[in-house]
Every structure is written in C-alpha cells, then in structure tokens.
Amino acid sequence: MVCYKFGYPFPKGETIFNTLEKFYAEKEIPLNNILSVATYGAPAMTGRHKGLIACLKNNVPDVLAVHCVIHRQHLVVKNLNERLHISLQYVIRSVNKIRSNSLNDRLFSQLCIANDEDFNRLLLHTEVRWLSKGTCLTRFYNLFGSVIEFLENKDPELHDNHISSKKDIAYLTDLYKLFNYVNLQLQGDDLNLIKTKNSIAAFVSKLLLYKRNIGRREFNNFPNLSRVSFNNDDLVVYCQHLENLHRDFKERFQDVLNMDIPDWVLDPFSNVNTAGSSQLEEELIELTTNEELKIKFKNDYQEFWLQKPISQLYPGLWLIVQRFLIAFPSSYLAERGFSAVATLVTKKRNRLHVTERGDLRLFLSKIEPDINKLLKMHQIQPSH
C-alpha cells in the first residue's frame, strides 16, 4: 500500500498518478502488481476522465476501485433529520463553550469533582476523527447533570434547550455507540472484503431490528433512552430515523452487500461445486484432495489462502480469491500512517525525516526486534 499526502490545494488525479508511477519505477515494481485502490471518493481520485482511478485503469484495466467503507459509514452517520441535528448542535455548542474557555474549563472540572463524577472534562468533537462524535456524546451524557448545573447561570437558553432535548441526546448517545462498534470492526490490518461484507450486512439488518424494538418499547440496545421520559411522537421520530439510516446504508454499500462470495472460498474442503469453468473445478478437486494442505486449514480461510504454495499450485483459484483477501476495503492503514507521523514529528522534532531514516516503518511494524542479535553486531565498549 502506498500512501502519499499532498499539501493544499489538493492536486489533480494526473499529478497523483504521475507521483505513484514514479515511485513504482524507482522501486522497480510493475504497476500490474496493483490489485486494488481504496479512496475517499474525492473528484481527483474518482474522476471519470482525469481522476487517479481513470489514469490507473488505463495502465491496469483490472484494478479494483473501492470507496473507503469507513468513510461511507461516516457519510451515513451524518444523515440526521432537523430535530436530531439541532439537538446534536446543542451538545457541540456546550462542549465548545466549556472547553474553549480556560476559566470555564477549570470551573467545570471543579464542579465535576464536587459532584463526584467519574470524569471531570468534556471531550472535543472533530469531524476528521472517526470515533470522535460517539465518544464526545458518551462523555457529555455521563456528565449531563453537571453540564446542566454549570449552564444554569452561564447560558440559561442553552440550559433549557438541553433539558428539552435530553431524550434526543440519549438516543444519539446510544446510536453513536453502536456506530462506533461497527467502525472498530472495519479497522485493523486483517480486514478484507469478506469481513467487511459480514459486518455491514449484519449492521444493516440490525437497524431494522432496532426500529422494531423501539416501536415495541424494547430498549435493549438503547439503555440511556430507556431511562428518560418520552412520548409516542418521539418514538416515531426515532423509528423514522432508523428506517432512513437503513435505506441510506443499503444504497451506499450496495456494491459490498451484493458481492458474491463463492462458498469454496470460506471452506474449500467441503465445497467442490464452483459454478465456474472446468479449469476451476479441476483445480478445486486437486486442492480438496491435497492432504498436506488440508492439515494446514484450521477454520481460518484467510491464513490458508495466503500461503505461498496456493498461488503457484492453483493460479485460477488464486485469481478469484486474491480480490477478496488482498483488496483494501478502507484507508485505515494510510490513516494510521498519518497518525504515526503526527506522533513522531512534533514541534521539537520538526526536522526529523521519518521516511528516510526508517522511523515510520519501525513505528508501524509489528515485527519484534531481536535484541540479542543486534547486540552481537556491535563491539562492546569497555570502561577505561
């Protein structure tokens, strides 16, 4: 995976492709090795004629373009009706009012300590962080009583707005906690298209379940909402919102939900019918009768298919499987790299060349260093 971050204004797709092509040429890597590309859906990336994907497909026609699933989820989450949007803005206004002023922040912290709260600070919300809104709402609702008490004299109007919208804030807090749970499932180094489809399909189905449960006044997944007072009109608003979310999820993730995954990919030793060409069936028969490989299959399809002999012995099967296992469903790895750079390059280390020295690679690598081997490579300096 190659990550390249440009300054503003954001460059054209051709510029990004030329930089990518130059990098691959320097490393002597053929462009045909690019199997897929995950983007945020920006015009410079997805433009029909001059976007990065268009330029890339001119050289690699079979490349798979994926719109980052985490970014898609983030777009769906932002879809709120007017009432819920206003209630959410009340929360953000209160957080900014307290956190942006050092005096208010200290006074609020002292109030939380006096009220024996579990926390004494609110969390700021930022759009560019995936889990920010959920954690911000959770912390805010945990300190709701102290916030109301603090705003009573500081901002009476905002104080009254919070009291009237408490049920909406409780609903959003529970809902965004569910969103964050799915978001965490869509992160990680081992994420593939199969796991992505499982997570998205499950959550899309759960949205209808949440709607039915709220309609029946069953709040197993909405504990905060169950402890506040509301009327039937409020439940209608929440049910309608969940239905809209379900429709929006199905629309934005249509390609993922409609993705056809052959049964033999998940369990090659119990599914011989490929519904494909005779060559694939022949390779699958050879695979299922290979006793050496059967021992290595321990209910972990990903580790099994990523073995080196698989691509050499069964190229036809590997051609299909590699798209499901190697393609990047999200830009998580790139974002983690950017976060690592922000951690390494601080104000006091702003001249650190993290890419040239290998600091970034060392920071992101999971390989444990062999300390004993490193020590043996250096001469001991005895005391004089």
PAMI-410523 format. One line per field, with one value per residue (C-alpha): residue in one letter; z, y, x; residue number from 1; chain. Coordinates in nm, 2 decimals. Layout:
REM PAMI-410523
resn	a | ...
zz	Z | ...
yy	Y | ...
xx	X | ...
resi	NUM | ...
chain	A | ...
REM end
This chain:
REM PAMI-410523
resn	m | v | c | y | k | f | g | y | p | f | p | k | g | e | t | i | f | n | t | l | e | k | f | y | a | e | k | e | i | p | l | n | n | i | l | s | v | a | t | y | g | a | p | a | m | t | g | r | h | k | g | l | i | a | c | l | k | n | n | v | p | d | v | l | a | v | h | c | v | i | h | r | q | h | l | v | v | k | n | l | n | e | r | l | h | i | s | l | q | y | v | i | r | s | v | n | k | i | r | s | n | s | l | n | d | r | l | f | s | q | l | c | i | a | n | d | e | d | f | n | r | l | l | l | h | t | e | v | r | w | l | s | k | g | t | c | l | t | r | f | y | n | l | f | g | s | v | i | e | f | l | e | n | k | d | p | e | l | h | d | n | h | i | s | s | k | k | d | i | a | y | l | t | d | l | y | k | l | f | n | y | v | n | l | q | l | q | g | d | d | l | n | l | i | k | t | k | n | s | i | a | a | f | v | s | k | l | l | l | y | k | r | n | i | g | r | r | e | f | n | n | f | p | n | l | s | r | v | s | f | n | n | d | d | l | v | v | y | c | q | h | l | e | n | l | h | r | d | f | k | e | r | f | q | d | v | l | n | m | d | i | p | d | w | v | l | d | p | f | s | n | v | n | t | a | g | s | s | q | l | e | e | e | l | i | e | l | t | t | n | e | e | l | k | i | k | f | k | n | d | y | q | e | f | w | l | q | k | p | i | s | q | l | y | p | g | l | w | l | i | v | q | r | f | l | i | a | f | p | s | s | y | l | a | e | r | g | f | s | a | v | a | t | l | v | t | k | k | r | n | r | l | h | v | t | e | r | g | d | l | r | l | f | l | s | k | i | e | p | d | i | n | k | l | l | k | m | h | q | i | q | p | s | h
zz	0.00 | -0.10 | 0.09 | -0.04 | 0.12 | -0.07 | 0.05 | -0.02 | -0.27 | -0.34 | -0.67 | -0.98 | -1.04 | -1.31 | -1.07 | -0.81 | -1.07 | -1.20 | -0.85 | -0.79 | -1.12 | -1.04 | -0.70 | -0.85 | -1.12 | -0.86 | -0.66 | -0.98 | -0.90 | -1.21 | -1.20 | -1.28 | -0.92 | -0.81 | -0.73 | -0.58 | -0.47 | -0.18 | -0.20 | -0.01 | -0.32 | -0.39 | -0.76 | -0.80 | -0.72 | -0.89 | -1.18 | -1.50 | -1.73 | -1.53 | -1.19 | -1.03 | -1.09 | -1.45 | -1.51 | -1.33 | -1.53 | -1.85 | -1.74 | -1.52 | -1.66 | -1.40 | -1.09 | -0.83 | -0.71 | -0.36 | -0.19 | 0.17 | 0.38 | 0.69 | 0.50 | 0.36 | 0.71 | 0.82 | 0.55 | 0.65 | 1.02 | 0.93 | 0.79 | 1.06 | 1.05 | 1.15 | 1.51 | 1.58 | 1.41 | 1.63 | 1.94 | 1.84 | 1.78 | 2.13 | 2.26 | 2.04 | 2.14 | 2.51 | 2.47 | 2.28 | 2.53 | 2.82 | 2.66 | 2.45 | 2.76 | 3.02 | 3.31 | 3.22 | 3.18 | 3.53 | 3.69 | 3.52 | 3.63 | 3.99 | 3.96 | 3.84 | 4.13 | 4.37 | 4.22 | 4.25 | 3.87 | 3.71 | 3.47 | 3.51 | 3.15 | 2.83 | 2.51 | 2.20 | 1.87 | 1.54 | 1.20 | 1.08 | 1.36 | 1.31 | 1.67 | 1.78 | 1.78 | 1.96 | 2.24 | 2.27 | 2.31 | 2.56 | 2.78 | 2.76 | 2.86 | 3.15 | 3.28 | 3.17 | 3.53 | 3.58 | 3.24 | 3.32 | 3.65 | 3.50 | 3.22 | 3.45 | 3.52 | 3.23 | 2.94 | 3.06 | 2.70 | 2.62 | 2.96 | 2.87 | 2.53 | 2.68 | 2.92 | 2.64 | 2.41 | 2.67 | 2.51 | 2.17 | 2.32 | 2.50 | 2.17 | 1.98 | 2.25 | 2.23 | 1.85 | 1.80 | 2.04 | 1.81 | 1.51 | 1.69 | 1.75 | 1.37 | 1.29 | 1.51 | 1.32 | 0.99 | 1.12 | 1.16 | 0.95 | 0.87 | 0.73 | 0.39 | 0.17 | 0.32 | 0.68 | 0.56 | 0.40 | 0.71 | 0.94 | 0.71 | 0.63 | 1.00 | 1.10 | 0.81 | 0.93 | 1.30 | 1.21 | 1.12 | 1.45 | 1.64 | 1.48 | 1.56 | 1.92 | 1.98 | 1.83 | 2.08 | 2.36 | 2.40 | 2.46 | 2.49 | 2.27 | 2.39 | 2.77 | 2.80 | 2.61 | 2.84 | 3.14 | 3.02 | 2.97 | 2.61 | 2.43 | 2.12 | 1.89 | 2.00 | 1.92 | 1.58 | 1.51 | 1.62 | 1.42 | 1.11 | 1.15 | 1.18 | 0.87 | 0.68 | 0.80 | 0.68 | 0.34 | 0.32 | 0.43 | 0.16 | -0.10 | -0.02 | 0.04 | -0.25 | -0.41 | -0.08 | 0.01 | -0.35 | -0.36 | -0.44 | -0.24 | -0.35 | -0.07 | -0.15 | -0.06 | 0.30 | 0.32 | 0.02 | 0.15 | 0.18 | -0.14 | -0.47 | -0.69 | -0.82 | -1.07 | -1.29 | -1.56 | -1.58 | -1.50 | -1.17 | -1.08 | -1.17 | -0.95 | -0.67 | -0.69 | -0.67 | -0.37 | -0.18 | -0.23 | -0.12 | 0.23 | 0.31 | 0.26 | 0.44 | 0.76 | 0.74 | 0.71 | 1.06 | 1.00 | 0.91 | 0.54 | 0.52 | 0.66 | 0.44 | 0.11 | 0.18 | 0.19 | -0.08 | -0.25 | -0.32 | -0.58 | -0.75 | -0.75 | -0.81 | -1.01 | -1.13 | -0.78 | -0.65 | -0.92 | -0.77 | -0.40 | -0.41 | -0.47 | -0.16 | 0.07 | -0.05 | -0.17 | 0.08 | 0.19 | 0.37 | 0.40 | 0.76 | 0.70 | 0.54 | 0.82 | 1.08 | 0.90 | 0.90 | 1.28 | 1.33 | 1.15 | 1.37 | 1.68 | 1.56 | 1.41 | 1.70 | 1.74 | 1.89 | 1.62 | 1.31 | 1.12 | 1.16 | 0.83 | 0.93 | 0.59 | 0.51 | 0.85 | 0.88 | 1.19 | 1.04 | 0.92 | 1.27 | 1.43 | 1.22 | 1.21 | 1.43 | 1.40 | 1.73 | 1.72 | 1.80 | 2.07 | 2.13 | 1.76 | 1.74 | 2.04 | 1.88 | 1.58 | 1.78 | 1.96 | 2.34 | 2.47 | 2.80 | 3.06 | 3.06
yy	0.00 | 0.34 | 0.65 | 0.99 | 1.31 | 1.63 | 1.98 | 2.21 | 2.28 | 1.91 | 1.81 | 1.67 | 1.30 | 1.30 | 1.46 | 1.18 | 0.91 | 1.05 | 1.05 | 0.70 | 0.58 | 0.74 | 0.58 | 0.23 | 0.29 | 0.38 | 0.07 | -0.14 | -0.26 | -0.32 | -0.13 | -0.46 | -0.56 | -0.31 | -0.51 | -0.25 | 0.11 | 0.25 | 0.62 | 0.87 | 0.94 | 1.28 | 1.40 | 1.40 | 1.03 | 0.91 | 1.15 | 0.97 | 1.10 | 1.25 | 1.10 | 0.88 | 0.56 | 0.65 | 0.71 | 0.38 | 0.18 | 0.30 | 0.11 | -0.16 | -0.23 | -0.49 | -0.28 | -0.28 | 0.06 | 0.07 | 0.36 | 0.35 | 0.17 | 0.37 | 0.70 | 0.57 | 0.49 | 0.83 | 0.99 | 0.78 | 0.87 | 1.25 | 1.19 | 1.34 | 1.49 | 1.86 | 1.78 | 1.55 | 1.77 | 2.07 | 1.85 | 1.75 | 2.11 | 2.19 | 1.94 | 2.07 | 2.43 | 2.34 | 2.14 | 2.43 | 2.68 | 2.50 | 2.37 | 2.68 | 2.90 | 2.80 | 2.96 | 2.77 | 2.45 | 2.48 | 2.58 | 2.29 | 2.05 | 2.16 | 2.12 | 1.76 | 1.68 | 1.83 | 1.62 | 1.31 | 1.25 | 0.97 | 1.23 | 1.60 | 1.71 | 1.70 | 1.56 | 1.78 | 1.67 | 1.68 | 1.57 | 1.41 | 1.15 | 0.85 | 0.78 | 1.14 | 1.21 | 0.89 | 0.94 | 1.31 | 1.22 | 0.94 | 1.17 | 1.45 | 1.23 | 1.09 | 1.44 | 1.57 | 1.67 | 1.87 | 2.03 | 2.14 | 2.28 | 2.47 | 2.62 | 2.73 | 3.07 | 3.07 | 3.03 | 2.98 | 2.94 | 2.66 | 2.51 | 2.50 | 2.36 | 2.07 | 1.99 | 1.98 | 1.77 | 1.53 | 1.24 | 1.31 | 1.33 | 1.00 | 0.84 | 0.98 | 0.87 | 0.51 | 0.51 | 0.65 | 0.40 | 0.13 | 0.32 | 0.32 | -0.05 | -0.12 | 0.14 | -0.06 | -0.38 | -0.20 | -0.12 | -0.34 | -0.49 | -0.81 | -0.66 | -0.79 | -0.76 | -1.08 | -0.95 | -0.61 | -0.76 | -0.96 | -0.65 | -0.42 | -0.68 | -0.76 | -0.39 | -0.31 | -0.59 | -0.48 | -0.13 | -0.28 | -0.48 | -0.16 | 0.01 | -0.27 | -0.29 | 0.08 | 0.06 | -0.21 | 0.00 | -0.26 | -0.07 | -0.34 | -0.15 | 0.19 | 0.19 | 0.57 | 0.63 | 0.38 | 0.59 | 0.92 | 1.03 | 1.04 | 1.01 | 0.82 | 1.10 | 1.08 | 0.71 | 0.78 | 1.02 | 0.77 | 0.48 | 0.70 | 0.79 | 0.43 | 0.35 | 0.63 | 0.50 | 0.15 | 0.28 | 0.50 | 0.22 | -0.02 | 0.25 | 0.34 | -0.01 | -0.17 | -0.30 | -0.46 | -0.61 | -0.75 | -0.90 | -1.27 | -1.48 | -1.84 | -2.10 | -2.27 | -1.95 | -1.98 | -2.36 | -2.51 | -2.87 | -2.90 | -2.72 | -2.87 | -2.70 | -2.38 | -2.29 | -2.17 | -2.31 | -2.67 | -2.55 | -2.40 | -2.72 | -2.92 | -2.71 | -2.72 | -3.10 | -3.11 | -2.88 | -3.08 | -3.40 | -3.24 | -3.39 | -3.18 | -2.86 | -3.00 | -3.02 | -2.65 | -2.55 | -2.49 | -2.29 | -1.98 | -1.93 | -1.61 | -1.77 | -2.07 | -1.89 | -1.66 | -1.95 | -1.91 | -2.26 | -2.17 | -1.91 | -2.13 | -2.46 | -2.32 | -1.99 | -2.00 | -2.02 | -1.76 | -1.52 | -1.51 | -1.53 | -1.26 | -0.99 | -1.08 | -1.11 | -0.86 | -0.56 | -0.28 | -0.21 | 0.11 | 0.36 | 0.26 | 0.17 | 0.51 | 0.70 | 0.50 | 0.60 | 0.97 | 0.94 | 0.79 | 1.08 | 1.32 | 1.14 | 1.12 | 1.47 | 1.71 | 2.07 | 1.98 | 1.72 | 1.90 | 1.82 | 1.45 | 1.27 | 0.98 | 0.81 | 0.83 | 0.72 | 0.43 | 0.57 | 0.54 | 0.18 | 0.09 | 0.26 | 0.08 | -0.26 | -0.54 | -0.73 | -0.76 | -0.67 | -0.94 | -0.75 | -1.02 | -1.03 | -0.65 | -0.66 | -0.91 | -0.69 | -0.42 | -0.41 | -0.39 | -0.06 | -0.15 | 0.12 | 0.27
xx	0.00 | 0.14 | 0.03 | 0.11 | -0.02 | -0.02 | -0.05 | -0.34 | -0.48 | -0.55 | -0.37 | -0.52 | -0.56 | -0.30 | -0.04 | -0.11 | -0.08 | 0.25 | 0.39 | 0.27 | 0.41 | 0.75 | 0.76 | 0.69 | 0.95 | 1.21 | 1.13 | 1.12 | 0.77 | 0.54 | 0.21 | 0.03 | 0.10 | -0.16 | -0.47 | -0.70 | -0.71 | -0.92 | -1.01 | -1.23 | -1.43 | -1.28 | -1.32 | -0.94 | -0.95 | -1.27 | -1.30 | -1.42 | -1.15 | -0.86 | -0.91 | -0.64 | -0.85 | -0.91 | -0.54 | -0.46 | -0.71 | -0.55 | -0.24 | -0.40 | -0.75 | -0.85 | -0.77 | -1.05 | -1.16 | -1.31 | -1.47 | -1.34 | -1.61 | -1.53 | -1.57 | -1.90 | -2.02 | -1.92 | -2.13 | -2.43 | -2.39 | -2.41 | -2.76 | -2.98 | -3.32 | -3.36 | -3.47 | -3.18 | -2.93 | -3.04 | -3.01 | -2.66 | -2.56 | -2.67 | -2.42 | -2.14 | -2.21 | -2.20 | -1.87 | -1.71 | -1.84 | -1.68 | -1.36 | -1.27 | -1.25 | -0.98 | -1.18 | -1.49 | -1.29 | -1.14 | -1.47 | -1.65 | -1.37 | -1.41 | -1.79 | -1.75 | -1.51 | -1.76 | -2.04 | -1.83 | -1.84 | -1.63 | -1.48 | -1.41 | -1.36 | -1.57 | -1.43 | -1.40 | -1.56 | -1.38 | -1.51 | -1.19 | -1.18 | -1.40 | -1.49 | -1.50 | -1.87 | -1.96 | -1.70 | -1.80 | -2.17 | -2.10 | -1.88 | -2.13 | -2.43 | -2.23 | -2.18 | -2.52 | -2.62 | -2.31 | -2.34 | -2.70 | -2.59 | -2.30 | -2.50 | -2.79 | -2.61 | -2.37 | -2.62 | -2.98 | -3.11 | -2.87 | -2.96 | -3.33 | -3.25 | -3.06 | -3.35 | -3.60 | -3.37 | -3.24 | -3.43 | -3.28 | -2.93 | -2.99 | -3.10 | -2.80 | -2.56 | -2.68 | -2.69 | -2.34 | -2.21 | -2.34 | -2.19 | -1.85 | -1.87 | -1.92 | -1.64 | -1.40 | -1.49 | -1.40 | -1.05 | -0.74 | -0.47 | -0.65 | -0.97 | -1.08 | -1.38 | -1.54 | -1.52 | -1.64 | -1.95 | -2.02 | -2.00 | -2.20 | -2.47 | -2.52 | -2.55 | -2.79 | -3.02 | -2.98 | -3.11 | -3.45 | -3.44 | -3.36 | -3.65 | -3.89 | -3.77 | -3.81 | -4.16 | -4.24 | -4.07 | -3.79 | -3.47 | -3.21 | -2.96 | -3.07 | -3.01 | -2.98 | -3.31 | -3.49 | -3.42 | -3.57 | -3.92 | -4.06 | -4.39 | -4.51 | -4.43 | -4.06 | -4.05 | -4.20 | -3.91 | -3.65 | -3.81 | -3.82 | -3.46 | -3.35 | -3.55 | -3.38 | -3.04 | -3.12 | -3.21 | -2.90 | -2.68 | -2.82 | -2.77 | -2.42 | -2.30 | -2.48 | -2.16 | -2.04 | -2.38 | -2.43 | -2.08 | -2.10 | -1.85 | -1.82 | -1.87 | -1.54 | -1.35 | -1.46 | -1.44 | -1.25 | -1.26 | -1.64 | -1.75 | -1.65 | -1.90 | -1.76 | -2.03 | -1.74 | -1.52 | -1.40 | -1.05 | -1.15 | -1.34 | -1.03 | -0.81 | -1.05 | -1.07 | -0.69 | -0.69 | -0.95 | -0.75 | -0.43 | -0.38 | -0.08 | -0.28 | -0.59 | -0.39 | -0.30 | -0.66 | -0.78 | -1.10 | -0.91 | -0.96 | -0.75 | -0.43 | -0.49 | -0.53 | -0.24 | 0.01 | 0.28 | 0.22 | -0.15 | -0.09 | 0.17 | -0.03 | -0.38 | -0.35 | -0.71 | -0.85 | -0.60 | -0.70 | -1.05 | -0.96 | -0.69 | -0.95 | -1.14 | -0.84 | -0.58 | -0.80 | -0.82 | -1.18 | -1.08 | -0.80 | -0.73 | -0.37 | -0.30 | -0.47 | -0.28 | 0.04 | -0.06 | -0.13 | 0.21 | 0.38 | 0.18 | 0.31 | 0.67 | 0.71 | 0.64 | 0.73 | 1.06 | 1.14 | 1.01 | 1.33 | 1.30 | 1.29 | 1.07 | 1.06 | 1.43 | 1.56 | 1.31 | 1.14 | 0.79 | 0.85 | 0.97 | 0.68 | 0.42 | 0.59 | 0.47 | 0.80 | 0.97 | 1.34 | 1.60 | 1.79 | 2.05 | 2.13 | 2.16 | 2.40 | 2.62 | 2.66 | 2.82 | 3.15 | 3.14 | 3.29 | 3.46 | 3.53 | 3.88
resi	1 | 2 | 3 | 4 | 5 | 6 | 7 | 8 | 9 | 10 | 11 | 12 | 13 | 14 | 15 | 16 | 17 | 18 | 19 | 20 | 21 | 22 | 23 | 24 | 25 | 26 | 27 | 28 | 29 | 30 | 31 | 32 | 33 | 34 | 35 | 36 | 37 | 38 | 39 | 40 | 41 | 42 | 43 | 44 | 45 | 46 | 47 | 48 | 49 | 50 | 51 | 52 | 53 | 54 | 55 | 56 | 57 | 58 | 59 | 60 | 61 | 62 | 63 | 64 | 65 | 66 | 67 | 68 | 69 | 70 | 71 | 72 | 73 | 74 | 75 | 76 | 77 | 78 | 79 | 80 | 81 | 82 | 83 | 84 | 85 | 86 | 87 | 88 | 89 | 90 | 91 | 92 | 93 | 94 | 95 | 96 | 97 | 98 | 99 | 100 | 101 | 102 | 103 | 104 | 105 | 106 | 107 | 108 | 109 | 110 | 111 | 112 | 113 | 114 | 115 | 116 | 117 | 118 | 119 | 120 | 121 | 122 | 123 | 124 | 125 | 126 | 127 | 128 | 129 | 130 | 131 | 132 | 133 | 134 | 135 | 136 | 137 | 138 | 139 | 140 | 141 | 142 | 143 | 144 | 145 | 146 | 147 | 148 | 149 | 150 | 151 | 152 | 153 | 154 | 155 | 156 | 157 | 158 | 159 | 160 | 161 | 162 | 163 | 164 | 165 | 166 | 167 | 168 | 169 | 170 | 171 | 172 | 173 | 174 | 175 | 176 | 177 | 178 | 179 | 180 | 181 | 182 | 183 | 184 | 185 | 186 | 187 | 188 | 189 | 190 | 191 | 192 | 193 | 194 | 195 | 196 | 197 | 198 | 199 | 200 | 201 | 202 | 203 | 204 | 205 | 206 | 207 | 208 | 209 | 210 | 211 | 212 | 213 | 214 | 215 | 216 | 217 | 218 | 219 | 220 | 221 | 222 | 223 | 224 | 225 | 226 | 227 | 228 | 229 | 230 | 231 | 232 | 233 | 234 | 235 | 236 | 237 | 238 | 239 | 240 | 241 | 242 | 243 | 244 | 245 | 246 | 247 | 248 | 249 | 250 | 251 | 252 | 253 | 254 | 255 | 256 | 257 | 258 | 259 | 260 | 261 | 262 | 263 | 264 | 265 | 266 | 267 | 268 | 269 | 270 | 271 | 272 | 273 | 274 | 275 | 276 | 277 | 278 | 279 | 280 | 281 | 282 | 283 | 284 | 285 | 286 | 287 | 288 | 289 | 290 | 291 | 292 | 293 | 294 | 295 | 296 | 297 | 298 | 299 | 300 | 301 | 302 | 303 | 304 | 305 | 306 | 307 | 308 | 309 | 310 | 311 | 312 | 313 | 314 | 315 | 316 | 317 | 318 | 319 | 320 | 321 | 322 | 323 | 324 | 325 | 326 | 327 | 328 | 329 | 330 | 331 | 332 | 333 | 334 | 335 | 336 | 337 | 338 | 339 | 340 | 341 | 342 | 343 | 344 | 345 | 346 | 347 | 348 | 349 | 350 | 351 | 352 | 353 | 354 | 355 | 356 | 357 | 358 | 359 | 360 | 361 | 362 | 363 | 364 | 365 | 366 | 367 | 368 | 369 | 370 | 371 | 372 | 373 | 374 | 375 | 376 | 377 | 378 | 379 | 380 | 381 | 382 | 383 | 384
chain	A | A | A | A | A | A | A | A | A | A | A | A | A | A | A | A | A | A | A | A | A | A | A | A | A | A | A | A | A | A | A | A | A | A | A | A | A | A | A | A | A | A | A | A | A | A | A | A | A | A | A | A | A | A | A | A | A | A | A | A | A | A | A | A | A | A | A | A | A | A | A | A | A | A | A | A | A | A | A | A | A | A | A | A | A | A | A | A | A | A | A | A | A | A | A | A | A | A | A | A | A | A | A | A | A | A | A | A | A | A | A | A | A | A | A | A | A | A | A | A | A | A | A | A | A | A | A | A | A | A | A | A | A | A | A | A | A | A | A | A | A | A | A | A | A | A | A | A | A | A | A | A | A | A | A | A | A | A | A | A | A | A | A | A | A | A | A | A | A | A | A | A | A | A | A | A | A | A | A | A | A | A | A | A | A | A | A | A | A | A | A | A | A | A | A | A | A | A | A | A | A | A | A | A | A | A | A | A | A | A | A | A | A | A | A | A | A | A | A | A | A | A | A | A | A | A | A | A | A | A | A | A | A | A | A | A | A | A | A | A | A | A | A | A | A | A | A | A | A | A | A | A | A | A | A | A | A | A | A | A | A | A | A | A | A | A | A | A | A | A | A | A | A | A | A | A | A | A | A | A | A | A | A | A | A | A | A | A | A | A | A | A | A | A | A | A | A | A | A | A | A | A | A | A | A | A | A | A | A | A | A | A | A | A | A | A | A | A | A | A | A | A | A | A | A | A | A | A | A | A | A | A | A | A | A | A | A | A | A | A | A | A | A | A | A | A | A | A | A | A | A | A | A | A | A | A | A | A | A | A | A | A | A | A | A | A | A | A | A | A | A | A | A | A | A | A | A | A | A | A | A | A | A | A
REM end
